[in-house]
Amino acid sequence: MEKDLLKILNDIELRPKMFFADPDYFKLSSYLFGYLTCLDNVYETSINNVFSEWLNNKGQRTSVFWTEYILKMSADNNEELAYELLIKEIKLFLKDPAFSKQILKQ
């Protein structure tokens, strides 16, 4: 599961226009939210929520979901920076050993 998502993220990073005609934060975050929701449904996990908790534990503690956290808290509403941060943060999250432990125990 993590390897597939990491491959997609690498492909988006290398060739964003293959995924989005006009790449921006909202398209990327919507795509990833949908992808993670699908994984949540198929594997009976809660990756979207765990990613939000992971981000909140790294930085300022809020009740904001990851889609808003990255844009508002991490990138100060800078959509271009948020786009880059989203790819960076989700890759770090997927490589974090705590992610696998938390998802596999569900």
WODANOR-V514119 format. One record per backbone hydrogen bond with DSSP energy under -0.5 kcal/mol. CO is the residue of the C=O (numbers start at 1). NH is the residue of the N-H. Records with the same first field share a line. If there is no record, write none. Layout:
CO=NH, NH
This chain:
1=5
2=6
3=7
4=8
5=9
6=10
7=11
8=12
9=13
10=14
11=15
15=18, 19
16=19, 20
20=23
24=28
25=29
26=30
27=31
28=32
29=33
30=34
31=35
32=36
33=37
34=38
35=39
36=40
37=41
38=42
39=43
40=44, 45
46=50
47=51
48=52
49=53
50=54
51=55
52=56
53=57
54=58
55=59
65=68, 69
66=70
67=71
68=72, 73
69=73, 74
70=75
71=77
75=78
77=79
78=82
79=83
80=84
81=85
82=86
83=87
84=88
85=89
86=90
87=91
88=92
89=93
90=94
91=95
92=96
93=96
96=99, 100
97=101
98=102
99=103
100=104
101=105
103=106
